[in-house]
Amino acid sequence: MSLGYNTTEQTFLVSSISVVFKTINGLNSDYLYMYFNRPEFDRYARFNSWGSAREAFSWDDMCDITIDLPPLPIQQKYVAVYNAMLANQRAYEQGLEDLKLTCDAYIERLRKNLESVAIGRYIEAREEKNRDLKITVAQGVNTEKFFVFPKQVADDARNAQIVRTGQFAYNKATTRNGEKLSIAYRTGCDCVVSSAYQVFEVTKKDKLLPEYLMMWFKRSEFDRYVRYNSWGSAHEFFPFEFMCEVKIPIPDIKIQQAIVNIYNAYVMRREIKERLKAQIKDICPILIKGSLEEANA
């Protein structure tokens, strides 16, 4: 169920189709939001929605919900635990943005102070077909620049292209990808992708780190460059020869490694942040159950 809780000092506008309400009479608003964050509530709202072409969970339906409500002091006790976890997550997020800012500023300084060179001298195309069907992991690449399981696997598996660990793959067709190029760097096991993809690798790793190159591919400036330089009529493409013409500053390998280390720390902390968010959501049913058990005791 789409539901938001305004804990800021700002006032917002929402669509007239939304229902706005507040708590009264001994019900802590944070406690109620913890209650709403449980999967049990989502199932309840879905089961009790009504309608034909469009189903709705009305304000009257919301008011009909019956809950076991512990005394206000107990509500506040468990809300304090929840808010402490939220504060920890927000502090972690703030440090995360500082890391990203450091990384972006370093890259921007390189762009201004170093001459950019075409990456074509450092990369080579690869076209290895899965003729013997030894590679069984089929993958696609999304616009967030990650390998993902494709929605549909091609029937001609023997014509699929192999992406070895340490290689890049991207979708040459850019028409339907919006403003982003679907490209990713393979760090897992070998996989296969559609024959419509282009596979390549860095051949001079003593001069250009693949991870450093991938950092540039993730910049919004690169996506705009690709979109502007794609060509075609009904469908537009960004072929490998165009990829070879992409220019980036290439500093000393030690500097590249230092930037990559900062970026890897950012990626790792971002993954931890997402796990923290999931854990905070998962802890809501436990806190609600604990408050009720304490009240009953």
LUMZAPA-455759 format. One record per residue (C-alpha): z, x, y. Coordinates in pm, 1 decimal. Layout:
N
<w: Z u: X v: Y>
...
//
This chain:
297
<w: 0.0 u: 0.0 v: 0.0>
<w: -90.0 u: 134.0 v: 345.2>
<w: 237.6 u: 157.0 v: 534.1>
<w: 360.0 u: 386.5 v: 811.1>
<w: 698.5 u: 457.6 v: 966.1>
<w: 716.0 u: 585.5 v: 1324.1>
<w: 992.3 u: 847.5 v: 1350.2>
<w: 853.3 u: 1006.1 v: 1667.3>
<w: 940.0 u: 940.0 v: 2031.5>
<w: 585.4 u: 817.0 v: 2094.0>
<w: 455.0 u: 461.1 v: 2093.5>
<w: 131.2 u: 390.0 v: 1908.4>
<w: -128.5 u: 114.1 v: 1892.5>
<w: -247.7 u: -23.2 v: 1558.4>
<w: -504.0 u: -280.5 v: 1456.8>
<w: -419.2 u: -647.4 v: 1507.4>
<w: -452.3 u: -690.6 v: 1130.6>
<w: -143.2 u: -473.1 v: 1081.1>
<w: 209.0 u: -615.9 v: 1077.4>
<w: 474.7 u: -435.5 v: 1285.1>
<w: 844.2 u: -483.3 v: 1211.1>
<w: 1184.9 u: -316.7 v: 1237.9>
<w: 1511.1 u: -335.9 v: 1044.6>
<w: 1827.0 u: -524.1 v: 1148.0>
<w: 2159.4 u: -636.7 v: 999.2>
<w: 2292.1 u: -328.9 v: 819.7>
<w: 1969.7 u: -198.8 v: 668.3>
<w: 1897.5 u: 163.9 v: 755.0>
<w: 1527.1 u: 199.7 v: 844.3>
<w: 1502.0 u: 544.0 v: 678.2>
<w: 1654.6 u: 400.7 v: 363.4>
<w: 1400.9 u: 118.3 v: 362.1>
<w: 1119.4 u: 370.2 v: 402.8>
<w: 1253.5 u: 559.9 v: 100.7>
<w: 1238.9 u: 229.5 v: -86.0>
<w: 876.4 u: 178.9 v: 20.6>
<w: 784.4 u: 530.4 v: -95.5>
<w: 854.1 u: 446.8 v: -459.2>
<w: 561.0 u: 372.4 v: -691.2>
<w: 752.0 u: 63.3 v: -804.3>
<w: 704.4 u: -89.3 v: -459.1>
<w: 330.1 u: -19.3 v: -462.5>
<w: 300.9 u: -192.8 v: -799.3>
<w: 505.8 u: -487.0 v: -670.7>
<w: 286.8 u: -522.9 v: -359.7>
<w: -32.2 u: -502.5 v: -565.3>
<w: 89.7 u: -760.2 v: -816.6>
<w: 201.6 u: -1001.6 v: -544.5>
<w: -106.5 u: -973.7 v: -325.7>
<w: -319.4 u: -1285.4 v: -310.6>
<w: -666.1 u: -1392.5 v: -200.0>
<w: -1024.8 u: -1425.4 v: -321.6>
<w: -1278.1 u: -1191.6 v: -162.2>
<w: -991.9 u: -997.9 v: -0.3>
<w: -636.0 u: -986.7 v: -121.6>
<w: -344.0 u: -968.2 v: 121.7>
<w: 27.8 u: -893.3 v: 113.7>
<w: 154.7 u: -1103.7 v: 402.1>
<w: 465.4 u: -1076.4 v: 617.6>
<w: 612.8 u: -1372.0 v: 429.8>
<w: 558.1 u: -1183.5 v: 103.9>
<w: 734.6 u: -882.9 v: 253.8>
<w: 1030.9 u: -1099.1 v: 358.5>
<w: 1056.3 u: -1240.9 v: 5.5>
<w: 1134.2 u: -897.6 v: -141.5>
<w: 1488.9 u: -885.1 v: -279.0>
<w: 1659.4 u: -546.2 v: -304.2>
<w: 1998.6 u: -419.4 v: -416.4>
<w: 2144.9 u: -288.3 v: -92.5>
<w: 2438.0 u: -43.7 v: -97.8>
<w: 2682.8 u: -29.7 v: 195.3>
<w: 2551.5 u: 129.9 v: 513.4>
<w: 2759.8 u: 452.7 v: 477.4>
<w: 2608.1 u: 513.1 v: 133.7>
<w: 2260.3 u: 441.5 v: 268.6>
<w: 2317.9 u: 698.2 v: 544.8>
<w: 2447.7 u: 955.8 v: 295.0>
<w: 2129.2 u: 949.3 v: 87.5>
<w: 1909.0 u: 925.9 v: 394.5>
<w: 2070.0 u: 1250.8 v: 515.3>
<w: 1957.6 u: 1420.9 v: 191.9>
<w: 1605.1 u: 1286.8 v: 238.3>
<w: 1586.1 u: 1391.7 v: 603.3>
<w: 1712.8 u: 1740.9 v: 519.6>
<w: 1426.1 u: 1781.7 v: 275.3>
<w: 1181.6 u: 1655.9 v: 538.2>
<w: 1316.5 u: 1904.5 v: 793.7>
<w: 1272.7 u: 2185.8 v: 542.3>
<w: 913.4 u: 2081.0 v: 478.9>
<w: 832.9 u: 2064.1 v: 852.0>
<w: 981.2 u: 2408.6 v: 912.9>
<w: 766.5 u: 2540.0 v: 628.9>
<w: 457.4 u: 2374.6 v: 777.4>
<w: 522.4 u: 2533.3 v: 1115.4>
<w: 532.0 u: 2880.0 v: 957.3>
<w: 213.9 u: 2792.6 v: 772.5>
<w: 26.5 u: 2718.3 v: 1094.2>
<w: 148.2 u: 3046.9 v: 1242.5>
<w: -8.6 u: 3231.0 v: 949.4>
<w: -337.9 u: 3049.9 v: 993.0>
<w: -336.7 u: 3119.9 v: 1366.2>
<w: -282.4 u: 3490.8 v: 1299.4>
<w: -569.8 u: 3498.0 v: 1053.1>
<w: -808.4 u: 3308.9 v: 1282.7>
<w: -718.4 u: 3528.7 v: 1581.8>
<w: -783.6 u: 3845.5 v: 1381.6>
<w: -1123.6 u: 3720.3 v: 1270.2>
<w: -1214.2 u: 3612.3 v: 1622.0>
<w: -1128.3 u: 3958.6 v: 1754.4>
<w: -1351.5 u: 4117.5 v: 1491.2>
<w: -1635.6 u: 3887.4 v: 1589.7>
<w: -1609.7 u: 3996.5 v: 1952.1>
<w: -1550.5 u: 4369.8 v: 1900.6>
<w: -1777.2 u: 4454.5 v: 1604.6>
<w: -2150.7 u: 4426.0 v: 1566.9>
<w: -2247.0 u: 4155.6 v: 1318.3>
<w: -2480.9 u: 4253.0 v: 1034.0>
<w: -2681.8 u: 4044.5 v: 788.2>
<w: -2506.0 u: 3999.0 v: 455.3>
<w: -2835.7 u: 4019.2 v: 265.2>
<w: -2788.2 u: 4392.4 v: 205.7>
<w: -2460.9 u: 4326.1 v: 22.4>
<w: -2546.0 u: 4025.7 v: -197.5>
<w: -2793.3 u: 3944.3 v: -474.9>
<w: -2905.7 u: 3616.4 v: -627.5>
<w: -2829.0 u: 3538.8 v: -991.1>
<w: -3010.7 u: 3295.5 v: -1219.2>
<w: -2853.2 u: 3294.3 v: -1563.2>
<w: -2923.1 u: 2983.5 v: -1769.8>
<w: -2686.4 u: 2843.0 v: -2029.9>
<w: -2950.8 u: 2852.3 v: -2304.0>
<w: -2709.1 u: 2903.7 v: -2593.5>
<w: -2459.1 u: 2645.3 v: -2458.8>
<w: -2173.4 u: 2893.1 v: -2493.5>
<w: -2030.3 u: 2796.0 v: -2153.7>
<w: -1876.8 u: 2449.8 v: -2185.5>
<w: -1696.8 u: 2414.0 v: -1850.1>
<w: -1919.8 u: 2212.3 v: -1614.8>
<w: -1835.7 u: 2224.9 v: -1245.7>
<w: -1958.4 u: 2112.1 v: -906.2>
<w: -1865.7 u: 2228.7 v: -556.5>
<w: -1725.8 u: 1998.2 v: -288.8>
<w: -1746.3 u: 2023.6 v: 89.4>
<w: -1389.6 u: 2155.8 v: 99.4>
<w: -1535.3 u: 2462.9 v: -74.1>
<w: -1364.2 u: 2429.0 v: -409.7>
<w: -1499.9 u: 2404.2 v: -763.0>
<w: -1440.5 u: 2054.7 v: -901.7>
<w: -1537.8 u: 1858.9 v: -1208.9>
<w: -1866.2 u: 1680.1 v: -1132.1>
<w: -1894.1 u: 1303.0 v: -1129.3>
<w: -2198.1 u: 1326.7 v: -1353.1>
<w: -2301.0 u: 1606.5 v: -1591.4>
<w: -2672.7 u: 1684.3 v: -1616.8>
<w: -2841.3 u: 1585.3 v: -1943.0>
<w: -3028.3 u: 1915.5 v: -1967.3>
<w: -2726.1 u: 2139.9 v: -2028.4>
<w: -2942.3 u: 2434.4 v: -2129.8>
<w: -3096.7 u: 2443.8 v: -1783.6>
<w: -2757.8 u: 2461.5 v: -1609.4>
<w: -2678.9 u: 2782.0 v: -1425.1>
<w: -2388.6 u: 3005.4 v: -1524.0>
<w: -2138.0 u: 3109.7 v: -1258.1>
<w: -1944.0 u: 3414.6 v: -1370.1>
<w: -1597.1 u: 3499.5 v: -1242.5>
<w: -1638.4 u: 3669.5 v: -905.9>
<w: -1966.6 u: 3495.9 v: -818.3>
<w: -2051.1 u: 3237.1 v: -551.2>
<w: -2229.5 u: 2905.1 v: -597.6>
<w: -2355.1 u: 2660.8 v: -336.8>
<w: -2562.1 u: 2345.1 v: -317.2>
<w: -2888.0 u: 2431.9 v: -143.5>
<w: -2945.2 u: 2066.8 v: -49.0>
<w: -2756.5 u: 1996.3 v: 274.2>
<w: -2889.1 u: 1651.2 v: 369.9>
<w: -2608.2 u: 1444.7 v: 217.8>
<w: -2318.3 u: 1682.5 v: 277.5>
<w: -2249.0 u: 1586.9 v: 636.8>
<w: -2160.6 u: 1886.9 v: 848.4>
<w: -2030.8 u: 2110.5 v: 568.0>
<w: -2197.0 u: 2335.1 v: 311.0>
<w: -2068.4 u: 2296.8 v: -44.3>
<w: -1997.8 u: 2657.5 v: -139.4>
<w: -1719.2 u: 2818.7 v: -343.1>
<w: -1610.1 u: 3153.4 v: -487.3>
<w: -1535.7 u: 3150.0 v: -860.4>
<w: -1195.2 u: 3292.3 v: -952.1>
<w: -1141.8 u: 3102.8 v: -1277.7>
<w: -1323.8 u: 3125.2 v: -1607.8>
<w: -1704.2 u: 3127.7 v: -1628.6>
<w: -1858.8 u: 2785.2 v: -1573.2>
<w: -2196.2 u: 2614.8 v: -1533.7>
<w: -2334.4 u: 2426.8 v: -1234.5>
<w: -2643.8 u: 2219.8 v: -1168.3>
<w: -2978.9 u: 2396.7 v: -1153.0>
<w: -3000.0 u: 2269.3 v: -792.6>
<w: -2730.3 u: 2519.9 v: -697.1>
<w: -2778.4 u: 2878.8 v: -586.4>
<w: -2563.3 u: 3144.7 v: -753.6>
<w: -2511.4 u: 3491.0 v: -604.4>
<w: -2260.6 u: 3774.0 v: -596.0>
<w: -2152.1 u: 4063.2 v: -379.4>
<w: -2298.2 u: 4383.2 v: -525.7>
<w: -2139.3 u: 4632.3 v: -284.8>
<w: -1772.6 u: 4549.1 v: -316.0>
<w: -1677.7 u: 4887.6 v: -171.6>
<w: -1831.2 u: 4769.2 v: 156.3>
<w: -1774.0 u: 4391.0 v: 150.4>
<w: -1492.9 u: 4205.5 v: -25.3>
<w: -1602.0 u: 3869.9 v: -174.9>
<w: -1275.2 u: 3712.4 v: -58.6>
<w: -1342.4 u: 3829.0 v: 296.3>
<w: -1691.8 u: 3680.6 v: 280.7>
<w: -1550.5 u: 3351.0 v: 152.6>
<w: -1318.0 u: 3339.2 v: 452.4>
<w: -1622.1 u: 3338.5 v: 680.1>
<w: -1788.9 u: 3069.5 v: 472.7>
<w: -1484.7 u: 2847.5 v: 531.6>
<w: -1516.2 u: 2866.3 v: 909.9>
<w: -1647.7 u: 2557.3 v: 1088.0>
<w: -1889.0 u: 2783.4 v: 1279.1>
<w: -2058.4 u: 2876.0 v: 952.5>
<w: -2100.7 u: 2509.7 v: 855.0>
<w: -2262.7 u: 2435.4 v: 1189.9>
<w: -2491.7 u: 2738.3 v: 1149.6>
<w: -2603.1 u: 2617.9 v: 805.9>
<w: -2665.6 u: 2263.4 v: 923.6>
<w: -2869.5 u: 2383.2 v: 1220.4>
<w: -3077.7 u: 2624.0 v: 1009.9>
<w: -3144.0 u: 2391.4 v: 716.3>
<w: -3503.9 u: 2276.2 v: 683.7>
<w: -3704.5 u: 2002.3 v: 513.4>
<w: -3831.7 u: 1648.6 v: 565.4>
<w: -3678.1 u: 1382.3 v: 341.3>
<w: -3428.2 u: 1642.4 v: 215.2>
<w: -3308.1 u: 1952.7 v: 396.7>
<w: -3221.9 u: 2280.4 v: 225.3>
<w: -3052.4 u: 2611.2 v: 298.3>
<w: -3230.8 u: 2856.7 v: 64.2>
<w: -3095.7 u: 3194.2 v: -44.1>
<w: -3323.3 u: 3387.2 v: 191.4>
<w: -3155.2 u: 3201.6 v: 479.0>
<w: -2814.9 u: 3291.3 v: 335.9>
<w: -2917.0 u: 3657.4 v: 340.9>
<w: -2981.9 u: 3628.8 v: 715.4>
<w: -2624.2 u: 3517.7 v: 792.1>
<w: -2456.4 u: 3779.7 v: 1011.9>
<w: -2086.3 u: 3863.7 v: 1011.8>
<w: -1878.6 u: 4160.4 v: 1134.3>
<w: -1790.3 u: 4390.0 v: 844.2>
<w: -1496.4 u: 4619.6 v: 926.6>
<w: -1350.2 u: 4895.2 v: 710.5>
<w: -1261.8 u: 4778.4 v: 359.6>
<w: -888.9 u: 4833.1 v: 426.7>
<w: -903.0 u: 4601.0 v: 727.2>
<w: -1086.9 u: 4341.5 v: 519.0>
<w: -814.6 u: 4364.9 v: 253.6>
<w: -540.0 u: 4322.0 v: 513.3>
<w: -703.7 u: 4004.0 v: 647.4>
<w: -756.1 u: 3873.3 v: 295.1>
<w: -388.2 u: 3935.0 v: 215.5>
<w: -284.7 u: 3729.0 v: 518.4>
<w: -525.0 u: 3453.0 v: 420.3>
<w: -406.9 u: 3454.2 v: 56.5>
<w: -49.5 u: 3420.0 v: 179.5>
<w: -161.0 u: 3121.3 v: 387.2>
<w: -335.5 u: 2960.2 v: 87.1>
<w: -32.3 u: 3015.2 v: -135.9>
<w: 206.1 u: 2868.4 v: 122.4>
<w: -28.0 u: 2571.5 v: 175.4>
<w: -17.3 u: 2498.0 v: -197.8>
<w: 362.6 u: 2519.2 v: -189.5>
<w: 363.1 u: 2280.9 v: 107.5>
<w: 160.5 u: 2025.2 v: -89.4>
<w: 400.7 u: 2056.8 v: -381.2>
<w: 692.9 u: 2006.5 v: -143.6>
<w: 534.1 u: 1688.0 v: -8.6>
<w: 483.7 u: 1559.2 v: -363.7>
<w: 841.9 u: 1644.5 v: -456.5>
<w: 980.4 u: 1465.0 v: -150.1>
<w: 784.8 u: 1153.7 v: -241.7>
<w: 896.7 u: 1181.6 v: -605.1>
<w: 1261.4 u: 1220.6 v: -500.6>
<w: 1271.3 u: 878.0 v: -331.8>
<w: 1319.0 u: 677.6 v: -654.2>
<w: 1595.3 u: 919.8 v: -757.5>
<w: 1776.8 u: 884.3 v: -425.1>
<w: 1751.2 u: 504.4 v: -431.9>
<w: 1884.4 u: 498.7 v: -788.6>
<w: 2167.2 u: 737.6 v: -698.2>
<w: 2273.2 u: 524.4 v: -401.0>
<w: 2286.0 u: 210.9 v: -613.2>
<w: 2485.3 u: 381.8 v: -888.8>
<w: 2735.6 u: 513.0 v: -632.5>
<w: 2765.1 u: 168.0 v: -476.0>
<w: 2824.0 u: 6.8 v: -816.1>
<w: 3082.2 u: 270.6 v: -906.0>
//
